[in-house]
Amino acid sequence: MRLTVNGTPVEVDAPPMKRLLDVLREDCSLTGTKEGCGEGECGACTVLVDGVAVASCLVPFAQAAGASITTIEGLGGNHPLQVAFMREVGAQCGICTPGMIMAALPLGPKPSLAKVKDALAGNLCRCTGYEAIYRAIRSAWGEQAPT
Amino acid sequence: MRTALSAFHLHRPRSLTDALRVMREEPATVPLAGCTDVFVALNAGTPPGTHYLDLTPLGGLARIAEKDGVLSIGALATYTAIIKSRLVRQQLPMLVAAAREVGGAQIQNRGTLGGNVANASPAGDTLPVLAVAEAVVVLRSAADGERRVPFTSFYTGYRASVRHPDELIVALEFPPVEGKQWFRKVGTRAAQAISKVMMAGVRSSRPRLALGSVAATVVRLPRAEAALAGGASIDEAVRILSGEITPIDDIRSTAEYRLAVAGNLLRAYWRDTAVTVLKSD
């Protein structure tokens, strides 16, 4: 089956009911997407499918056929959200961070706190606490990423 | 993942006719939409079947439209689509309120109204709304074509319904709802928590009430409704309500807590909807 991952067309041979999460990690070697609960509660496995945030542990590979998938690797490392999470210390153990950033990505620049909380309601962090995460997302677009 | 997936068969239909043919030929087929319930079962090692039918290629089943005053929401309409729909916001604000409390954005983006009905959990977030809105379930099969079942007689017991094994839920239809609409979910957390108790209500000369997570199926409360319609005090209505439901102790809550919260929700519904009714009278 064909799909586009982080802008690159790929062809993957995997069972149609395989989780998109496992296709990304095992078949595409993109291990930035994490498995937390495996039941759609924690948001650690969040990726974008055609720009929409989904829990990749609940998506059969067949439903991603032909779609454009964006994972944390697609942000390149110097994305404003990634820089802001570093600056604001929006991560401690880091397991939830890729999912947090992917859930925040569709918000675009300078979202209100209410919008941030809404977008991240499905993402659990068990160590940092949410304040630094919210601060990172709200301030991300105010500063240029280092070049 | 505690399930070996390579043994599973997944059919991706080219058309609704093709999908209904698969349902007729292999009645144990499990239809898939947003997979937010089925994949939880797969991940836990309790697959609901070996044959699956992916409905998502049937984009026509996601349509939200109004005809002759009846609002039709396709089975594949996601919670996000419901939240964004101007038609639904205007006609069924209580359904928008319920959709907003289904999981987080990731779940709202994938989960569907048809899936919530088909999954038949007594804790399904939209189900009390469907009960008080007096929705109609539109079913289709290759053998019998289309038939319509009132939502309030759709479930026959715990996770059991009148849907035939070869039928697909294709849409939910809603007649116009007169009166002020109300919805409240009580759980451990606003998002990502399965409810302990939820209530939907419509306040009019014929008050309508439904509760989720307090019985084997979502339930309407005909005796409490009749009491309120007849001018009973709210204390009396709460007393009657407590004889109408059969909550249980489970991993999420206790029967005692659910009973107390159900009564509190009835009081909140009555208080929150009072002002508008007085004005419109």
Contacts between the chains, C-beta under 8 A, distances in Angstrom:
chain1	res1	chain2	res2	distance
A	15	B	5	5.0
A	15	B	6	4.7
A	15	B	8	7.1
A	16	B	8	7.8
A	16	B	10	4.3
A	16	B	12	7.8
A	17	B	5	4.4
A	17	B	8	4.6
A	17	B	10	5.5
A	17	B	42	7.5
A	17	B	52	6.7
A	18	B	5	5.4
A	19	B	1	6.2
A	19	B	5	8.0
A	19	B	39	7.1
A	19	B	43	7.8
A	22	B	1	6.7
A	38	B	1	7.0
A	38	B	43	4.3
A	38	B	44	8.0
A	39	B	39	8.0
A	39	B	40	4.4
A	39	B	43	5.7
A	39	B	44	7.1
A	40	B	36	5.7
A	40	B	39	7.5
A	40	B	40	6.3
A	40	B	103	6.7
A	40	B	106	6.9
A	40	B	107	5.7
A	41	B	103	7.9
A	41	B	192	5.1
A	42	B	192	7.9
A	43	B	104	6.3
A	43	B	106	6.1
A	46	B	106	5.7
A	52	B	80	7.9
A	52	B	109	5.0
A	53	B	105	5.4
A	53	B	106	5.2
A	53	B	109	6.1
A	54	B	106	5.3
A	54	B	109	5.8
A	54	B	110	5.5
A	55	B	36	7.8
A	55	B	106	4.4
A	55	B	107	6.9
A	55	B	110	7.5
A	57	B	39	6.9
A	57	B	43	6.5
A	58	B	34	7.7
A	58	B	35	5.2
A	58	B	36	5.4
A	58	B	39	4.2
A	58	B	40	7.1
A	58	B	107	7.9
A	58	B	110	6.7
A	59	B	35	6.4
A	59	B	39	7.5
A	59	B	110	7.3
A	60	B	10	7.0
A	60	B	32	6.9
A	60	B	35	6.1
A	60	B	39	7.2
A	60	B	54	7.3
A	62	B	10	5.6
A	62	B	12	6.3
A	62	B	54	5.9
A	63	B	32	7.9
A	63	B	35	7.2
A	63	B	54	6.5
A	63	B	56	5.5
A	103	B	104	7.8
A	103	B	105	6.6
A	103	B	106	7.0
A	118	B	105	7.1
A	119	B	105	5.5
A	120	B	104	7.5
A	121	B	104	4.3
A	121	B	105	6.9
A	121	B	190	6.6
A	121	B	191	3.4
A	121	B	192	6.8
A	122	B	103	5.8
A	122	B	104	1.7
A	122	B	105	5.6
A	122	B	106	4.8
A	122	B	107	6.3
A	122	B	191	5.6
A	122	B	192	5.6
A	123	B	104	6.8
A	124	B	192	7.4
